[in-house]
Amino acid sequence: MDMKIGAAAIVGLLIMSSTAALAKTGYEGTWTLNVAQSKYPPGFPTIRDHHMNVTKDDGKALQYTDNFIIGDAPATHVTFDGAYDGKDYKMTDGQMMAVVHSATGYVDHWTAPTGTTGKDACDFNADMTRMTCQGEFTPPGAKQAVTFLEIWDKTK
């Protein structure tokens, strides 16, 4: 995978994997990527200091800021202000994302300005302290999706 396309795709997947909707509310707070337990394919750039601050989750509306560093790039901060209605909402980086509730978490799909597409299925544990996300993204022209697993811990 071309590293520029890969890095752009990673930004998209990081944003998507950090987007959440719940069948119940309670997602508000700070969530930190558990890098040691997350699984990415070989050649994936290093992800550092990935955390998101969810400032609103009332079961209908969702607002958060996603913060992360990929490789040696500067820190990235992306904001989502949308709803769990399956409609696309434009994020501050131009990515379009739609989110809906599932029985134990959420599912989403997104399209980055580069044309990369992706989707995630994330589930929360019973006490809302851990989120497990199965995700994938497909860069333009790729014949196969890149899959990954992310584990998030509620830290505040």
Contacts in CASP RR format, 6 or more apart in sequence:
PFRMAT RR
TARGET T0000
AUTHOR 0000-0000-0000
METHOD contacts of the structure
MODEL  1
MDMKIGAAAIVGLLIMSSTAALAKTGYEGTWTLNVAQSKYPPGFPTIRDH
HMNVTKDDGKALQYTDNFIIGDAPATHVTFDGAYDGKDYKMTDGQMMAVV
HSATGYVDHWTAPTGTTGKDACDFNADMTRMTCQGEFTPPGAKQAVTFLE
IWDKTK
1 9 0 8 1.000
1 139 0 8 1.000
1 142 0 8 1.000
1 146 0 8 1.000
2 139 0 8 1.000
3 45 0 8 1.000
5 114 0 8 1.000
5 116 0 8 1.000
5 139 0 8 1.000
5 140 0 8 1.000
6 45 0 8 1.000
6 139 0 8 1.000
7 45 0 8 1.000
7 70 0 8 1.000
7 73 0 8 1.000
8 112 0 8 1.000
8 114 0 8 1.000
8 116 0 8 1.000
8 139 0 8 1.000
9 112 0 8 1.000
9 114 0 8 1.000
9 116 0 8 1.000
9 137 0 8 1.000
9 139 0 8 1.000
9 146 0 8 1.000
10 44 0 8 1.000
10 45 0 8 1.000
10 47 0 8 1.000
10 70 0 8 1.000
11 70 0 8 1.000
11 76 0 8 1.000
11 78 0 8 1.000
11 93 0 8 1.000
11 112 0 8 1.000
12 95 0 8 1.000
12 110 0 8 1.000
12 112 0 8 1.000
12 116 0 8 1.000
12 118 0 8 1.000
12 137 0 8 1.000
13 118 0 8 1.000
13 120 0 8 1.000
13 135 0 8 1.000
13 136 0 8 1.000
13 137 0 8 1.000
13 146 0 8 1.000
13 148 0 8 1.000
14 47 0 8 1.000
14 50 0 8 1.000
14 66 0 8 1.000
14 68 0 8 1.000
14 70 0 8 1.000
15 66 0 8 1.000
15 78 0 8 1.000
15 80 0 8 1.000
15 91 0 8 1.000
15 93 0 8 1.000
15 95 0 8 1.000
15 97 0 8 1.000
15 110 0 8 1.000
16 97 0 8 1.000
16 108 0 8 1.000
16 109 0 8 1.000
16 110 0 8 1.000
16 118 0 8 1.000
16 119 0 8 1.000
16 120 0 8 1.000
16 135 0 8 1.000
16 137 0 8 1.000
17 120 0 8 1.000
17 122 0 8 1.000
17 133 0 8 1.000
17 135 0 8 1.000
17 148 0 8 1.000
17 150 0 8 1.000
17 152 0 8 1.000
18 31 0 8 1.000
18 33 0 8 1.000
18 50 0 8 1.000
18 52 0 8 1.000
18 64 0 8 1.000
18 66 0 8 1.000
18 152 0 8 1.000
19 62 0 8 1.000
19 64 0 8 1.000
19 66 0 8 1.000
19 80 0 8 1.000
19 97 0 8 1.000
19 99 0 8 1.000
19 106 0 8 1.000
19 108 0 8 1.000
19 110 0 8 1.000
19 120 0 8 1.000
20 27 0 8 1.000
20 54 0 8 1.000
20 57 0 8 1.000
20 62 0 8 1.000
20 64 0 8 1.000
20 99 0 8 1.000
20 105 0 8 1.000
20 106 0 8 1.000
20 122 0 8 1.000
20 131 0 8 1.000
21 27 0 8 1.000
21 57 0 8 1.000
21 59 0 8 1.000
21 62 0 8 1.000
21 84 0 8 1.000
21 99 0 8 1.000
21 100 0 8 1.000
21 101 0 8 1.000
21 102 0 8 1.000
21 105 0 8 1.000
21 106 0 8 1.000
21 108 0 8 1.000
22 57 0 8 1.000
22 59 0 8 1.000
22 101 0 8 1.000
22 105 0 8 1.000
22 106 0 8 1.000
22 124 0 8 1.000
23 101 0 8 1.000
23 102 0 8 1.000
23 103 0 8 1.000
23 104 0 8 1.000
23 105 0 8 1.000
24 59 0 8 1.000
25 57 0 8 1.000
25 58 0 8 1.000
25 59 0 8 1.000
26 57 0 8 1.000
26 128 0 8 1.000
27 54 0 8 1.000
27 57 0 8 1.000
27 62 0 8 1.000
27 124 0 8 1.000
27 128 0 8 1.000
28 54 0 8 1.000
28 55 0 8 1.000
28 56 0 8 1.000
28 57 0 8 1.000
29 53 0 8 1.000
29 54 0 8 1.000
29 55 0 8 1.000
29 154 0 8 1.000
29 156 0 8 1.000
30 51 0 8 1.000
30 52 0 8 1.000
30 53 0 8 1.000
30 54 0 8 1.000
30 154 0 8 1.000
30 155 0 8 1.000
30 156 0 8 1.000
31 51 0 8 1.000
31 52 0 8 1.000
31 54 0 8 1.000
31 131 0 8 1.000
31 152 0 8 1.000
31 153 0 8 1.000
31 154 0 8 1.000
31 155 0 8 1.000
32 50 0 8 1.000
32 51 0 8 1.000
32 152 0 8 1.000
32 153 0 8 1.000
32 155 0 8 1.000
33 47 0 8 1.000
33 50 0 8 1.000
33 51 0 8 1.000
33 68 0 8 1.000
33 150 0 8 1.000
33 151 0 8 1.000
33 152 0 8 1.000
34 151 0 8 1.000
34 152 0 8 1.000
34 153 0 8 1.000
35 47 0 8 1.000
35 48 0 8 1.000
35 50 0 8 1.000
37 151 0 8 1.000
38 148 0 8 1.000
38 149 0 8 1.000
38 150 0 8 1.000
38 151 0 8 1.000
39 148 0 8 1.000
39 149 0 8 1.000
40 47 0 8 1.000
40 148 0 8 1.000
41 146 0 8 1.000
41 147 0 8 1.000
41 148 0 8 1.000
44 148 0 8 1.000
45 70 0 8 1.000
45 71 0 8 1.000
46 70 0 8 1.000
46 71 0 8 1.000
47 68 0 8 1.000
47 69 0 8 1.000
47 70 0 8 1.000
47 71 0 8 1.000
48 68 0 8 1.000
48 69 0 8 1.000
48 70 0 8 1.000
48 71 0 8 1.000
49 67 0 8 1.000
49 68 0 8 1.000
49 69 0 8 1.000
49 75 0 8 1.000
50 66 0 8 1.000
50 67 0 8 1.000
50 68 0 8 1.000
50 69 0 8 1.000
51 67 0 8 1.000
51 68 0 8 1.000
51 155 0 8 1.000
52 64 0 8 1.000
52 65 0 8 1.000
52 66 0 8 1.000
52 67 0 8 1.000
53 64 0 8 1.000
53 65 0 8 1.000
53 67 0 8 1.000
54 62 0 8 1.000
54 63 0 8 1.000
54 64 0 8 1.000
55 63 0 8 1.000
55 64 0 8 1.000
55 65 0 8 1.000
56 62 0 8 1.000
56 63 0 8 1.000
56 64 0 8 1.000
57 63 0 8 1.000
59 84 0 8 1.000
59 101 0 8 1.000
60 83 0 8 1.000
60 84 0 8 1.000
60 85 0 8 1.000
61 82 0 8 1.000
61 83 0 8 1.000
61 84 0 8 1.000
62 80 0 8 1.000
62 81 0 8 1.000
62 82 0 8 1.000
62 83 0 8 1.000
62 84 0 8 1.000
62 99 0 8 1.000
63 79 0 8 1.000
63 80 0 8 1.000
63 81 0 8 1.000
63 82 0 8 1.000
64 79 0 8 1.000
64 80 0 8 1.000
65 77 0 8 1.000
65 78 0 8 1.000
65 79 0 8 1.000
65 80 0 8 1.000
66 76 0 8 1.000
66 77 0 8 1.000
66 78 0 8 1.000
66 79 0 8 1.000
66 80 0 8 1.000
67 75 0 8 1.000
67 76 0 8 1.000
67 77 0 8 1.000
68 75 0 8 1.000
68 76 0 8 1.000
69 75 0 8 1.000
69 76 0 8 1.000
70 76 0 8 1.000
76 93 0 8 1.000
77 92 0 8 1.000
78 91 0 8 1.000
78 92 0 8 1.000
78 93 0 8 1.000
78 95 0 8 1.000
79 91 0 8 1.000
79 92 0 8 1.000
80 89 0 8 1.000
80 91 0 8 1.000
80 97 0 8 1.000
81 89 0 8 1.000
82 89 0 8 1.000
82 99 0 8 1.000
83 89 0 8 1.000
83 99 0 8 1.000
84 99 0 8 1.000
84 100 0 8 1.000
84 101 0 8 1.000
84 106 0 8 1.000
85 100 0 8 1.000
86 98 0 8 1.000
86 99 0 8 1.000
86 100 0 8 1.000
87 98 0 8 1.000
88 96 0 8 1.000
88 97 0 8 1.000
88 98 0 8 1.000
88 111 0 8 1.000
89 96 0 8 1.000
89 97 0 8 1.000
89 98 0 8 1.000
90 96 0 8 1.000
91 97 0 8 1.000
93 113 0 8 1.000
94 112 0 8 1.000
94 113 0 8 1.000
95 110 0 8 1.000
95 111 0 8 1.000
95 112 0 8 1.000
95 113 0 8 1.000
96 110 0 8 1.000
96 111 0 8 1.000
97 108 0 8 1.000
97 109 0 8 1.000
97 110 0 8 1.000
98 108 0 8 1.000
98 109 0 8 1.000
98 110 0 8 1.000
99 106 0 8 1.000
99 107 0 8 1.000
99 108 0 8 1.000
100 106 0 8 1.000
100 107 0 8 1.000
100 108 0 8 1.000
102 121 0 8 1.000
102 123 0 8 1.000
104 123 0 8 1.000
104 124 0 8 1.000
105 122 0 8 1.000
105 123 0 8 1.000
105 124 0 8 1.000
105 131 0 8 1.000
106 120 0 8 1.000
106 121 0 8 1.000
106 122 0 8 1.000
107 119 0 8 1.000
107 120 0 8 1.000
107 121 0 8 1.000
107 122 0 8 1.000
108 119 0 8 1.000
108 120 0 8 1.000
108 122 0 8 1.000
109 117 0 8 1.000
109 118 0 8 1.000
109 119 0 8 1.000
110 117 0 8 1.000
110 118 0 8 1.000
110 119 0 8 1.000
111 117 0 8 1.000
111 118 0 8 1.000
114 139 0 8 1.000
114 140 0 8 1.000
115 139 0 8 1.000
115 140 0 8 1.000
116 137 0 8 1.000
116 138 0 8 1.000
116 139 0 8 1.000
116 140 0 8 1.000
117 137 0 8 1.000
117 138 0 8 1.000
118 135 0 8 1.000
118 136 0 8 1.000
118 137 0 8 1.000
118 138 0 8 1.000
118 145 0 8 1.000
119 135 0 8 1.000
119 136 0 8 1.000
120 133 0 8 1.000
120 134 0 8 1.000
120 135 0 8 1.000
120 136 0 8 1.000
121 133 0 8 1.000
121 134 0 8 1.000
121 135 0 8 1.000
122 131 0 8 1.000
122 132 0 8 1.000
122 133 0 8 1.000
122 134 0 8 1.000
123 131 0 8 1.000
123 132 0 8 1.000
123 133 0 8 1.000
124 130 0 8 1.000
124 131 0 8 1.000
125 131 0 8 1.000
125 132 0 8 1.000
128 154 0 8 1.000
129 153 0 8 1.000
129 154 0 8 1.000
130 151 0 8 1.000
130 152 0 8 1.000
130 153 0 8 1.000
130 154 0 8 1.000
131 151 0 8 1.000
131 152 0 8 1.000
131 154 0 8 1.000
132 149 0 8 1.000
132 150 0 8 1.000
132 151 0 8 1.000
132 152 0 8 1.000
133 149 0 8 1.000
133 150 0 8 1.000
133 151 0 8 1.000
133 152 0 8 1.000
134 147 0 8 1.000
134 148 0 8 1.000
134 149 0 8 1.000
135 147 0 8 1.000
135 148 0 8 1.000
135 149 0 8 1.000
135 150 0 8 1.000
136 145 0 8 1.000
136 146 0 8 1.000
136 147 0 8 1.000
136 148 0 8 1.000
137 145 0 8 1.000
137 146 0 8 1.000
138 144 0 8 1.000
138 145 0 8 1.000
138 146 0 8 1.000
139 146 0 8 1.000
END
